[in-house]
Amino acid sequence: MLIDSHCHLDRVDLKAYAGAFDRMMQAGVEAGVTRMLCVSIDLERYPAMREMVDAYAQVDVSVGVHPNEEGGREPSIEELIELAADPRNVAIGETGLDYFRSEGDLGWQQERFRTHIAAARACAKPLIVHTRNARADTLRILAEAGASDVGGVLHCFTEDWETARKGLDLGFHVSFSGILTFKNAVELREVARQVPIDRLLIETDSPYLAPVPHRGKPNEPRFVGHVADCIAELRGMTREEVAAVTAENYLRLFRGA
């Protein structure tokens, strides 16, 4: 079974399905995707997102505010803990640091990151971490704030092996998206060869970053098999073996199985 460990179902383009969310979900099932994690990036849209997936037992959710989100409600430790008490909630995030799209004094991003880590520790749930152009600060804050107590995942990983190794040392998993299939992702594929098999996850990050051969088109969970195929080729495995081991890793990390 394939598990998409990171997607944003409330933002997926449904034009190909005449606007029918259920048809898109069924397409995922037909592609062998048996579970997916719908990840929050703000608090304003969280209630609608949670309601959208309520009827789909195969969908887990997380709660958090993305580091690039500005102008919305700032999360508090208490609110994150309260929302994470939902039985369908398996993680805190998406959180982290992104210095690529933000400028100026980014102390607010770091404080928001620490808020999420504190909430995750308080409710004993793993973190979903986004990092871009901020690897040193991301690793430093994870270590300083005690994130290793709960672990989690460095999602949509695009950094080097040294960053991956340090994240692994902190108890984190590493997840690869469709970027892994891009022609210019040579160094990233080398990282994917080295990550211990029991710490590996796959994702789409839908609706973004559609894998080859769908690059440039809207992404959706059914395409996660292309990421599994890439990893299978890199590591001399079959798609079925990659699907099985990444599903086991997901269930152990997010559902305590």
N, C-alpha and C positions, 0 to 999 in steps of 0.2 A: 504494500500500500504506500502511496505517495502522500506526504504531508507537506503542505505549504506553510512554513513556519513564520511567514510574515507577509501579510497583504492588507490592503485598505479597501475592503469590499464596498464601503459606502461611496467610494470615489471611482470605481471601475466604470468604464464607458460601456453602456448597454445598447448602443446603436445596433450592433450585430444581432441583438436578441429582441429587437423591437421594443426596447425599454423594459423587458421582462427579467427581473432579477432571478426568478426561479429557473428560467431557462439557462441563464449563465451558470447557476449553481449545478444544474443537472449536467451541463457540459463538463464541469469539473469531475463529477461522479463518473461519467462515462470515460473520462481520461484516466481514471484510477486514483483520483485525489480523494482520499477518505477523511481527511481532517485538515483544517486550516486555522490559523490564528489571525483574527482581524484586529489590527493594531490601531490604537487611538493616537491622534496627534494634537487634539485640543479638547477642551472641556465643553465648549459650546455645542459641538456636534455629537458629543458622546452619547447622549440619551437617544437620539434618532438612530445612530449606528447600532446601539445595543438592541433597540426595538426591531430594527431591520433583520438582524440575525437570530432573533429569539426562537423562531420556529425551526431552526436548523441545528440539530443536536451535534453535528460534526464541526461546528464553529466554536472555537474558544475566543475569548476577548482579552485585551489588556486595557489599562487606563494610564494616560500620561499626556504630557504636553511637549511637543517637538521643540528642539532648541531654536528653530527658525521662526516659530510662531510668536508674533508680537501683536499687541493690541487686544488680545483676548483675556479671559480670566486667568490670573496667575494661580497655579495649584498650591495648596497648602498640604502639609504632611497629613493633617487630619482628614481632609477631603479625599485625598488619594487612598488612605487606609479605608475610609468608609465605602468608597466605590469598589475597592478591591475585595471587599467582603462578599460580593456577588459570587455565587458558586461557579458561574461560567468564567469568572476572571482568573487567569492563570499567571499574570505578570504585571509588573509596573513598567510603563514606558509606552511610547518610544521617548527616550530621553537621551541626554548626552551633550555633545558640543559640536557646533558647525561654524567654523570661522570663514568658510568659503563665501557664504551669502550675507554675512553680517559684518558690519564695520564698527569702528570706534571702541569704546570701553565695553568689553563683553563680560564684565563681572557678573551681570544679571544672568547670563547663561550658566555660569559656573554655580551660582547660588541655586538656580532652578535644578540643576543636575544634582546638587547635594540634597535638595529637598526630596527628590525622587529616590535617591539612595537611602535616605533616612526612612522614608515610607516603606520601601521594600524590606528593609531590615525589621521594621516594626511588625509587618504582617507576614514576614517569612516567605516572600514570593520573589522569584528571579527578576532580573532587570533586562530590558531590551535596550541596547545601547547603540546610538548613532554617533559616528565620529567622522568628521571631514575637515582636513587641514588643521587638526587639533590633537594629533595623536599623543604628544607629550602631556598636555594638560588632561586629556581624557584618562590616561593611565595613572597619572599622579592623583587625580581626584578619586578615582576608583579605589586606589590603595589607601589614601588618607581617610576616606569616609567609611572604610570597612566593607566595601561591596563584596569582598570575597566571602563574607558570611552567608550571602545568599546566591552568589554567582549570577549566571544569566547568559546572554549571547551578545557578541559583537556582530550586529546584523549588517547585511549587504556589504560584506567586508571588501575593502579595496586597498588596504594598506600593505606594508611589506611583512616578511616573515618575522622580523624582530618584534614588530608590534603584535603580531599574532601570538608569538611565543610568550610575550609578557602578559597578554590577556589570558592565555591558557594557564600561566603560572598563578594568576589571580582566581582561577576556578571557572573561567568563562568558556563557553562554546564559541565556535566561529561559523557563521552562516554565509553561504555564497548565493548570489542572485544571477540573473541572466547576464550580468556584466562578464561573468566567467566565460561566456561563449563568444564574446567579441574578439575580433581578429587581433586587436592591439593589446589584449589582456595577457600577454605572454608571462610577465612576472607574477601576475595573480594566479595563473594556473600552476606555477611552481609552488606557490604557497598552498594551494589546494591539495597538492601531492603530499605535503608535509604535515598537515594538521592531523593529529591522531584520529583514527576512524571513529572512536567513541566520543569525540567532541565535535563532530561535523554535522551541520544542518544545511538544508536547502530551502530556498524561498523564491518568490517572484517579486516581492515589493510592488505588486499590482496597485495602481495601474501604470506604474513607471517601469522603465528598463526592460522592455520585452526582449527575450533571448533570441538569438539567431535560430530559426529563419524568420522570426516575426519582428526583428528589430525595426524600430521606428513606428510601430503600430501600437495600439492600446494593449496593455498587458492584462492578464487575468490568471487565476490559479491553475487552470488546466495546462498552462505552459510550463509548469514546474518540472515536468518530465524532461524537458530539454536540458535543464541544469543537472538533473540526475544523470542523463546520458553523457554529458561532458565530464562529470566526475568519474563515471564508470570507465570512460576511455582513458582518462589520466591515470587511474589507479589499477587498471587491469581487472575490472569487475564488470558484472552485468548490471543493467538498470535495476533488476529485481533485487540484487544484493545491496545496491546503494539505497534503494527505497526502503528496504527492510531495516538497515542499520540506522539510517537517518530518522526513520519513524521511531525506532527504539530509543534513540537519543532524545528525540522530542518528548516522548511520553515520560521518560525518566526525569528530564529537566523541568517540564512544565506541569506534569500531572502526577509526579511522584510515583510513577509506575515502575 
